[in-house]
Amino acid sequence: MTDDMSGNAAALPATMEAGADSRPAVEPRIGLFPPLGLLPQDPDATRAFLEQVSAAGIDHICCADHVSFFAGIGFDGLVQATALSMLHPTLPVHCGVYLLPLRHPVLVARQLADIDQLAPGRLVFGVGIGGEDRHEVSVCGVDPATRGLRMNECLTIVRQLQTGKPVTFHGDFFDLEDAVIAPPSAVPILVGGRSDAAVRRAGRLGDGWLGIWNSPRRFAAATAIAAQEAARVGRADPPARHAMQIWCGLADSKEAARACLAPAMQSFYQLPFERFERYCPYGTPDEVAEFLLPYVEAGCTEFNLIPQSPSHDHAIAGVAAVKRLLSPA
């Protein structure tokens, strides 16, 4: 988000609010990422931000994960998740995507179990292989070409360790004999990634798929692929918690919203905004909700929004308005 605090809270447009027929049959959960840099710079301001998010009726708070992104930017996702969960007593925290192949799975399973004890039932763990900055992968001692294979092993090990039972595993990257993480943890895991391989991984090992940079048609196709893969491996509990992570601009007009969104994305990814524009809604809450509705119809159960707005207040009010607009009539 931009740090300009000049805007007023976003007003709720009447067009979609009045059109009950356009609302989904099932209400998706809506969360948002806090402003970049807020948590490490000012924990007290972060606590106040989280209280405002909760009071607005927003379902969860989100955090990302990077080790050394482009010029060394990063903030460990599970460290963030722990801090956020300690700064608010009830708000769920969605971490995504955590670059699991860059870590040892036993250590990650330990962290999940610990967070589940500190904030029971509040963490949702989204994992992915990354890819925008291959140097980030290589400086962690990982060959970027092996990220998918390492993810398969990491995720298999973490899921087995979540049971609290001894795990023996002999793979290409990890070799374990009677590893145990106690107590067991019930943290749900969403598997991110745009490729069919990532979607099938979600079908085998995830509680759902976490999409980004895809159309509603692709979203529907991906969740079908995940279901087919779950059936192929004989899962009795096929993944159903499918989500989308979406950058969006929220302001009083499309022009104002784009003016917030475009420079923020260009600065973060070091790429022209036009590369992302078709996947990133911007405008009033009504316009953003209209963009998101086809994803709900395609099976999306929750959204992790990365809002860019004239002010923090405006962003929270805008996301809360989007949630109301996507609520069943």
C-alpha positions, -999 to +999 in steps of 0.1 A: +000+000+000+010+036-004+017+055+028-003+086+019-030+089+045-049+116+027-079+096+014-112+091+032-126+056+038-139+040+006-176+044+002-196+013-008-211+017-043-247+009-047-247-009-080-236-044-070-249-040-035-284-037-049-280-065-075-286-095-053-288-118-083-251-112-090-240-124-057-224-159-052-243-187-035-214-194-011-196-166+007-158-166+001-134-157+029-116-124+022-082-114+037-056-088+030-019-082+033-008-054+057+012-025+042+047-035+032+072-027+060+046-020+087+053-049+109+091-046+113+089-008+115+061-003+140+046-033+160+022-010+178+008+004+145+006-031+132-015-041+163-038-012+156-040-021+120-050-057+128-077-045+153-091-023+125-091-052+100-109-074+125-135-048+134-142-043+097-153-079+094-124-090+072-117-128+076-079-130+079-046-113+076-019-125+051+018-125+049+043-135+022+078-150+023+111-142+008+147-149+017+167-126-006+144-113-033+161-093-061+181-067-041+180-088-009+145-079+002+129-105+024+109-114+056+105-150+067+069-159+063+066-181+094+083-154+115+058-129+102+029-153+109+040-158+145+044-121+151+010-113+135-007-140+155+007-126+187-004-091+179-041-100+177-059-127+198-083-142+172-075-131+136-064-160+114-031-157+095-026-170+060+011-174+050+016-176+012+035-185-005+062-199+017+092-210-003+093-245+011+120-260-012+145-235+003+141-250+038+146-283+056+111-299+060+118-312+095+125-276+107+094-263+090+072-290+105+086-280+139+076-244+133+041-253+122+036-274+153+049-245+175+027-219+158-003-242+161+003-244+199+007-206+202-023-198+180-044-229+177-064-232+145-054-198+132-026-205+107-031-214+070+001-224+053+005-217+016+036-232-001+052-227-035+085-230-053+090-193-062+106-184-095+106-147-101+142-145-088+162-176-094+192-161-077+172-162-044+170-199-049+206-205-057+220-184-028+201-208-005+222-237-019+193-250-041+196-257-078+166-238-093+160-267-117+153-290-088+127-268-070+097-289-081+113-322-071+125-308-038+090-295-032+075-329-037+098-344-011+095-314+014+057-314+013+055-352+016+077-351+047+059-321+063+025-338+058+038-370+074+054-352+103+021-334+110+007-367+122+031-368+152+042-403+142+078-414+134+087-407+097+113-426+077+120-412+043+148-419+018+147-395-012+170-377-036+173-347-013+163-358+022+172-389+042+153-394+075+151-422+100+124-421+126+119-384+126+092-372+150+077-338+156+054-336+186+027-326+192+009-332+160-004-302+141-035-296+121-023-266+100-040-267+066-016-265+036-025-249+003-002-256-026+006-226-049+019-226-085+005-220-120+017-251-137-002-284-140+025-300-120+018-277-091-019-282-094-014-320-093+008-316-062-021-298-046-043-328-055-020-353-039-008-334-009-027-302-003-059-291+014-064-268-016-047-249-044-035-213-042-036-196-075-021-164-088-019-147-123-047-169-138-081-164-154-114-178-139-114-204-167-079-216-157-089-216-121-118-239-128-096-262-149-069-263-122-093-273-095-107-300-117-071-313-123-065-313-086-096-333-080-087-358-107-052-362-092-067-367-057-089-394-071-060-410-089-040-415-057-071-426-038-075-397-014-106-399+007-104-361+014-099-344-019-087-308-017-115-282-015-100-251+000-091-233-032-079-197-031-066-168-051-039-143-043-046-110-061-030-076-062-058-050-065-062-012-065-090+002-044-100+039-046-129+062-056-122+058-093-104+034-117-078+061-125-070+067-088-069+030-081-045+023-110-023+052-099-019+034-066-015-001-080+008+002-110+038+019-094+037-004-063+038-035-085+064-022-109+086-013-079+082-048-063+086-070-094+109-047-114+086-053-144+061-031-163+026-031-148+011-041-182+026-075-177+002-081-148-027-058-156-052-083-169-050-102-136-051-073-113-085-055-108-086-018-099-113+007-093-141+010-067-150-019-044-179-026-068-156-030-098-131-052-079-159-074-066-173-078-101-138-089-112-136-115-084-171-130-088-162-153-117-135-169-096-160-176-069-182-192-095-152-213-106-147-227-071-126-201-052-134-203-015-111-175-003-091-145-016-058-131-003-059-095-015-029-072-018-047-039-018-031-006-030-050+025-020-046+062-012-045+053+026-045+023+049-080+033+061-092+033+025-077-001+018-094-017+048-127-001+040-124-011+004-116-048+012-145-049+037-168-035+010-156-062-014-164-088+012-199-074+017-205-073-021-195-110-024-217-121+004-248-142-005-280-122-007 
